[in-house]
Amino acid sequence: SPDWSAQLLAVRRQQEARDSTERAKRERERVAGTKPSFELERYAGSYRNEMYGDVKVALEGGALVMTFGPHFTGELAHWHFDTFQAGWRDAMMGRSSVTFALTPQGKIKELVWTGLGPFGRVEPEPEARAGAR
């Protein structure tokens, strides 16, 4: 009979090697010394994808926290420009890359979750207050 545990281990090792290669590629492509376009609270809000549903982004204790369904909750650590890495609280979920896309007028229009695609902002970003800096 086949040795399933050996076969599963081989598949797992291939996956780990692929993940390691992807991580190395992301690290090489990372642009050092950038910062987000806006204060973090401007990224907070609800974002919707017709197929997957809603993602919530909230500012908690000075950090962005992303929530999707019952199992995905994690801090968004700045990566570069308007791209963040979600470090899921359930370590089995790994990490995810999230980029915020802007309108030509410089408003945040959507969150693009690598592998899942775009989630459009549900409510428009609040207008900047007059005299706000």
C-alpha contacts under 8 A as a table, 3 or more apart, distances in Angstrom:
res1	aa1	res2	aa2	distance
3	D	6	A	5.51
3	D	7	Q	6.44
4	W	7	Q	5.00
4	W	8	L	5.99
5	S	8	L	5.07
5	S	9	L	6.02
6	A	9	L	5.05
6	A	10	A	6.21
7	Q	10	A	5.10
7	Q	11	V	6.33
8	L	11	V	5.09
8	L	12	R	6.08
9	L	12	R	4.99
9	L	13	R	6.13
10	A	13	R	5.13
10	A	14	Q	6.27
11	V	14	Q	5.13
11	V	15	Q	6.25
12	R	15	Q	5.06
12	R	16	E	6.18
13	R	16	E	5.01
13	R	17	A	6.14
14	Q	17	A	5.12
14	Q	18	R	6.20
15	Q	18	R	5.05
15	Q	19	D	6.07
16	E	19	D	5.00
16	E	20	S	6.04
17	A	20	S	5.04
17	A	21	T	6.20
18	R	21	T	5.09
18	R	22	E	6.18
19	D	22	E	5.07
19	D	23	R	6.09
20	S	23	R	5.06
20	S	24	A	6.18
21	T	24	A	5.14
21	T	25	K	6.21
22	E	25	K	5.08
22	E	26	R	6.19
23	R	26	R	5.11
23	R	27	E	6.16
24	A	27	E	5.08
24	A	28	R	6.25
25	K	28	R	5.14
25	K	29	E	6.30
26	R	29	E	5.14
26	R	30	R	6.13
27	E	30	R	5.18
30	R	79	W	7.27
30	R	80	H	6.56
31	V	34	T	6.80
31	V	80	H	5.94
32	A	80	H	6.94
33	G	80	H	7.73
34	T	80	H	5.50
34	T	81	F	5.55
35	K	78	H	7.53
35	K	80	H	6.28
35	K	81	F	5.44
35	K	82	D	7.53
36	P	39	E	7.36
36	P	40	L	7.79
36	P	78	H	7.35
36	P	80	H	7.14
36	P	81	F	5.05
36	P	82	D	5.02
36	P	83	T	7.81
37	S	81	F	6.78
37	S	82	D	6.42
38	F	42	R	6.45
38	F	43	Y	7.80
39	E	42	R	5.89
39	E	43	Y	7.79
40	L	43	Y	5.64
40	L	44	A	7.23
40	L	59	L	7.15
40	L	62	G	7.96
40	L	63	A	7.47
40	L	64	L	6.84
41	E	44	A	5.31
41	E	58	A	7.64
41	E	59	L	5.94
41	E	64	L	7.87
42	R	108	I	7.95
42	R	125	E	7.19
43	Y	57	V	7.10
43	Y	58	A	7.99
43	Y	100	F	7.80
43	Y	108	I	7.11
44	A	56	K	7.53
44	A	57	V	4.72
44	A	58	A	4.77
44	A	59	L	6.22
44	A	64	L	7.30
45	G	56	K	5.93
45	G	57	V	5.24
45	G	58	A	6.45
45	G	121	R	7.25
45	G	122	V	7.62
45	G	123	E	7.51
46	S	54	D	6.66
46	S	55	V	5.83
46	S	56	K	4.60
46	S	57	V	6.30
46	S	121	R	5.99
46	S	122	V	5.47
46	S	123	E	7.11
47	Y	54	D	5.59
47	Y	55	V	5.19
47	Y	56	K	6.36
47	Y	110	E	6.76
47	Y	111	L	6.76
47	Y	119	F	5.06
47	Y	120	G	5.06
47	Y	121	R	4.29
47	Y	122	V	5.20
48	R	52	Y	7.70
48	R	53	G	5.46
48	R	54	D	4.40
48	R	55	V	6.29
48	R	119	F	4.53
48	R	120	G	5.15
48	R	121	R	6.42
48	R	122	V	6.20
49	N	52	Y	5.36
49	N	53	G	5.08
49	N	54	D	6.35
49	N	118	P	6.48
49	N	119	F	4.46
49	N	120	G	6.48
50	E	53	G	5.84
54	D	68	F	6.67
54	D	69	G	7.93
54	D	119	F	7.61
55	V	66	M	6.92
55	V	67	T	5.78
55	V	68	F	4.84
55	V	69	G	7.73
55	V	119	F	7.56
56	K	66	M	5.63
56	K	67	T	5.17
56	K	68	F	6.61
57	V	64	L	6.47
57	V	65	V	5.60
57	V	66	M	4.48
57	V	67	T	6.49
58	A	64	L	5.58
58	A	65	V	5.31
58	A	66	M	6.57
59	L	62	G	6.13
59	L	63	A	5.51
59	L	64	L	4.59
59	L	65	V	6.23
60	E	63	A	5.38
60	E	64	L	6.17
60	E	65	V	6.54
63	A	75	E	6.80
63	A	76	L	7.13
63	A	77	A	7.88
64	L	75	E	5.81
64	L	76	L	5.33
64	L	77	A	7.68
65	V	73	T	6.96
65	V	74	G	5.51
65	V	75	E	4.41
65	V	76	L	5.78
66	M	72	F	7.74
66	M	73	T	5.61
66	M	74	G	5.50
66	M	75	E	6.31
66	M	76	L	6.73
66	M	86	A	7.41
67	T	70	P	7.99
67	T	72	F	5.59
67	T	73	T	4.38
67	T	74	G	6.74
68	F	71	H	7.01
68	F	72	F	5.05
68	F	73	T	6.46
69	G	72	F	6.12
70	P	73	T	7.92
71	H	90	D	7.63
72	F	88	W	6.31
72	F	89	R	7.54
72	F	90	D	7.50
72	F	93	M	7.69
73	T	88	W	5.60
73	T	89	R	5.98
73	T	90	D	7.80
74	G	86	A	5.64
74	G	87	G	5.16
74	G	88	W	4.07
74	G	89	R	5.25
75	E	85	Q	7.98
75	E	86	A	5.56
75	E	87	G	5.57
75	E	88	W	6.83
75	E	89	R	7.87
76	L	84	F	5.51
76	L	85	Q	5.37
76	L	86	A	4.48
76	L	87	G	6.53
77	A	84	F	5.28
77	A	85	Q	5.18
77	A	86	A	6.39
77	A	87	G	7.43
78	H	81	F	7.97
78	H	82	D	7.65
78	H	83	T	6.43
78	H	84	F	4.41
78	H	85	Q	6.43
79	W	82	D	7.76
79	W	83	T	5.49
79	W	84	F	4.74
79	W	85	Q	6.08
80	H	83	T	5.37
80	H	84	F	6.94
82	D	99	T	5.63
82	D	100	F	5.52
82	D	101	A	7.56
83	T	97	S	7.02
83	T	98	V	5.59
83	T	99	T	4.11
83	T	100	F	6.42
84	F	97	S	5.96
84	F	98	V	5.26
84	F	99	T	6.24
85	Q	95	R	6.59
85	Q	96	S	5.65
85	Q	97	S	4.69
85	Q	98	V	6.18
86	A	95	R	5.46
86	A	96	S	5.02
86	A	97	S	6.18
86	A	98	V	7.09
87	G	91	A	7.81
87	G	94	G	6.90
87	G	95	R	4.97
87	G	96	S	6.97
88	W	91	A	5.97
88	W	93	M	6.15
88	W	94	G	6.37
88	W	95	R	6.12
88	W	96	S	8.00
90	D	93	M	5.74
90	D	94	G	7.70
91	A	94	G	5.44
96	S	113	W	7.37
96	S	114	T	6.98
97	S	113	W	6.12
97	S	114	T	5.58
98	V	111	L	6.60
98	V	112	V	5.60
98	V	113	W	4.61
98	V	114	T	6.21
99	T	111	L	5.72
99	T	112	V	5.11
99	T	113	W	6.63
99	T	114	T	7.98
100	F	108	I	6.62
100	F	109	K	7.57
100	F	110	E	5.80
100	F	111	L	4.50
100	F	112	V	6.15
101	A	108	I	5.92
101	A	109	K	5.90
101	A	110	E	5.34
101	A	111	L	6.21
101	A	112	V	7.18
102	L	105	Q	7.63
102	L	106	G	5.42
102	L	107	K	5.25
102	L	108	I	4.45
102	L	109	K	5.26
102	L	110	E	7.08
103	T	106	G	5.19
103	T	107	K	5.24
103	T	108	I	6.35
103	T	109	K	5.84
104	P	107	K	7.53
107	K	125	E	6.83
108	I	121	R	7.48
108	I	125	E	6.83
109	K	120	G	6.11
109	K	121	R	5.44
109	K	124	P	7.80
110	E	118	P	6.38
110	E	119	F	5.48
110	E	120	G	4.23
110	E	121	R	5.04
111	L	118	P	5.74
111	L	119	F	5.13
111	L	120	G	6.40
111	L	121	R	7.28
112	V	116	L	7.64
112	V	117	G	5.28
112	V	118	P	4.22
112	V	119	F	6.06
113	W	116	L	5.38
113	W	117	G	5.21
113	W	118	P	6.27
113	W	119	F	7.55
114	T	117	G	5.96
121	R	124	P	6.61
128	A	132	A	6.71
129	R	132	A	5.27
